[in-house]
Amino acid sequence: MPVLVLVEHDGGAADDLSRQAATLARGYAEAAGEPLEAIVIGASDAAAGLGSLGVSKAHVADHDGLAAYAPQAWGRVIAGLVSRLAPAAVVAPGSERATEAMAHAAAITDLPLAANCIAAAPGDAAAVTRVRWGGSLLEEARLHGATKLFTVAAHTVEAQDAAAPATTTVESFTPDLAEADLVAHVIERAQTDTGGGVSLADAKVVVSGGRGAGSTEGFAAIEELAGLLGGAVGCSRAVTIAGWRPHTDQVGQTGTKIAPEIYIPCGISGATQHMAGCKGAKRILAINTDPDAPMIANADYAVIGDLHEVVPAIVAEIRKARGG
């Protein structure tokens, strides 16, 4: 019984969240003594590069109705493979699309689904560790079912190639989809305007402002610092509610989950929902007037002070060091 990993792809290659999921799935498969195989929806070229992740076979779903994302159709594809292959487990990345598709698959197969896992060990009842309550606690649970279904919490597992790359065989199949499976589907993608800069999800540096910014104009220095560091500008939920920044800039549980090399939250208290969005940051440098703010407690480095004084001072020093 193989372990299957759902692979989302970008530009003909597995995206980062899928690589993270494949890393956890590979460890699960090795512990169970089973092969690791992949589910790829369309784009057989993406399947060809999965050998580095230890994938021995890629099951590529080929159907005209899958040209655009359709959540129930994706769930039907996964459920069909569960019925045909009886895999030990199906593992998916913690993206919005994959999580939605796995929920449909769980409903179709009548199997339980464990979301936001950071670790899993095989067994009659698989032992899983899950992120709960916006990242404020970890839950140890047991996952039952003939096939274990779970998703991997984003940016909690470091993506790693297999020690011994596999030769991946590609097996295409046409899933049995009903018209009802394709009723809900993507018809258009609206690109976020980043002003020619890097997106929040991909940025190596993110500088965010919170309620402490005070206004739309209060983000001027934050924007300047992000620009000097080649990063992106983010914000807290309170800022979007106030109308100072668009929702596309929001970092948090209901915004974008980020994983930069360094995160610089300015005037952000660090509510649970916000911390859920920035847990993937390698380092946090917090700027806040409150030394007891939760963000300060979670930071690697902290500056206690008013962001309207501290951020311009940092900008000035960077310009000075660069001779500008």
C-alpha positions, 0 to 999 in steps of 0.5 A, spaced: 500 500 500 503 506 497 503 513 501 500 518 496 502 525 496 498 530 492 503 535 488 501 542 486 505 545 481 508 552 479 512 552 472 512 545 471 515 543 478 512 542 485 511 548 489 514 549 495 508 547 500 508 540 496 515 539 497 514 540 504 508 535 504 512 530 500 518 530 505 513 529 511 510 523 506 516 520 505 518 519 512 511 516 513 512 512 507 519 509 510 517 508 517 511 504 514 515 500 509 511 503 503 513 506 497 512 514 496 507 515 490 504 522 487 498 525 485 499 530 480 493 533 477 494 535 469 502 537 467 505 531 466 512 535 466 511 536 473 511 529 475 517 528 471 521 532 476 519 528 482 524 523 483 529 528 487 523 527 492 523 520 492 517 519 488 517 512 485 510 513 481 506 519 479 499 518 478 497 524 473 490 525 472 488 528 465 481 530 464 479 536 460 475 539 466 481 539 470 484 545 466 482 550 471 481 548 479 475 545 481 475 543 488 470 537 488 473 534 482 480 534 485 476 531 491 473 526 486 480 524 483 483 523 490 477 519 492 478 515 486 485 513 487 483 511 494 478 506 492 483 503 486 490 503 490 487 503 497 493 507 499 496 507 506 495 514 507 494 520 502 498 527 504 497 534 502 500 540 502 497 546 507 495 550 501 488 553 501 486 549 494 489 542 497 486 543 504 479 544 500 480 538 495 482 533 501 475 535 505 471 533 499 475 527 498 474 525 505 467 527 504 466 522 498 470 516 501 467 517 508 474 517 511 477 522 517 481 528 515 487 531 520 489 538 517 495 542 519 499 536 521 507 537 523 508 530 524 505 523 523 507 516 524 504 510 521 500 505 525 493 502 525 491 509 528 496 513 526 499 518 531 499 525 528 501 532 531 497 538 529 497 545 530 491 548 533 488 554 535 491 559 530 498 556 532 497 557 540 498 549 541 499 543 539 495 537 539 497 529 539 491 525 536 490 518 533 488 518 526 483 512 524 481 509 517 483 504 512 487 510 509 489 516 513 488 523 510 492 529 512 494 535 510 501 538 512 501 545 516 504 550 511 512 552 513 512 547 519 516 542 515 523 543 512 523 541 504 528 536 503 530 532 497 531 524 498 537 521 500 537 516 494 533 519 488 528 515 485 526 513 478 519 516 477 514 512 472 508 516 470 502 513 469 496 517 466 489 516 467 482 519 466 478 520 472 471 519 472 468 526 473 460 527 473 458 534 471 456 536 478 463 535 480 465 541 475 460 546 477 464 550 482 471 552 478 476 557 477 474 562 471 479 567 472 485 569 476 486 576 479 493 578 480 495 582 486 498 588 484 505 588 488 507 595 484 513 591 481 515 588 487 515 581 490 509 578 493 508 577 500 508 569 500 515 569 496 518 575 499 525 573 503 524 580 507 517 582 510 516 589 514 509 589 517 505 595 520 500 594 525 495 599 529 501 603 531 502 605 524 496 610 526 494 611 519 495 610 512 500 615 511 504 612 517 506 606 513 511 611 509 517 609 513 515 602 513 514 602 505 521 605 504 524 600 509 521 594 505 524 597 499 531 598 501 531 591 503 528 588 497 522 586 501 514 586 501 510 590 506 505 587 510 500 589 515 495 586 521 488 585 521 487 591 525 490 595 519 485 592 514 479 593 518 481 600 519 482 601 511 489 603 511 491 597 507 488 592 502 486 585 505 492 582 500 497 585 505 494 582 511 499 577 514 495 572 519 490 566 519 485 569 515 491 573 511 497 570 507 502 565 511 509 568 510 516 564 511 521 570 510 528 570 512 526 575 516 520 578 519 520 586 521 513 587 525 512 594 527 507 596 532 504 589 532 502 586 538 502 579 536 495 576 537 494 569 536 491 570 529 497 574 526 502 569 529 499 563 525 501 567 519 508 569 521 510 562 524 514 560 518 519 566 519 526 564 520 527 570 524 523 576 527 525 583 529 520 586 533 519 594 534 514 595 539 513 600 545 510 595 549 516 590 552 510 585 554 507 585 547 506 577 545 510 579 539 516 581 543 516 575 547 516 571 540 521 575 537 528 573 536 530 580 536 526 586 539 527 594 539 523 597 544 520 604 541 516 608 537 516 605 530 515 612 527 522 614 530 525 607 530 524 605 523 526 612 520 532 611 524 534 604 521 532 607 514 537 613 515 543 608 517 541 603 511 542 609 506 548 612 510 551 605 509 550 605 502 553 612 501 546 614 499 
